[in-house]
Structures are given as structure tokens and as C-alpha cells.
Amino acid sequence: MANRPKTLSAYLRSQQDRREDAANARIVGMPVDKFKATAQAKEIDRQIVSLNRKQAMKK
């Protein structure tokens, strides 16, 4: 498995972000571009980067 991005800028360019944004947008019933502009999407991105960092430290 590839390394997960550990910075917000790297995460926002990652395939992981694209998959998760598409899945979350489907859940809330919004187009992906509109969902990405919400405060909730930005908070989710920050939380995922934090989780990726914590998981990387455990290895």
C-alpha cells in the first residue's frame, strides 16, 4: 500500500481525497464541487490528515 499523505496540501492532491470527497458528497446528496466548498468538508480533510500522521508514527 502506498504511503498516505501527511500534509494538508499533499492530501488535497491525493487519490485518497478524491475517493473520500466523492463518497461523502453521495452521502449528503450534493455535487462533489459544492461539497468540497463546505466547512464540513474542510474539517474532514484536516481530521484525515491528522489521522494519517498518527498512523504513520505508529509504524
HELIX and SHEET records of a PDB file:
HELIX    1   1 LEU A    8  LEU A   12  1                                   5    
HELIX    2   2 GLN A   15  VAL A   28  1                                  14    
HELIX    3   3 VAL A   32  LYS A   36  1                                   5    
HELIX    4   4 ALA A   39  LYS A   58  1                                  20    
END                                                                             
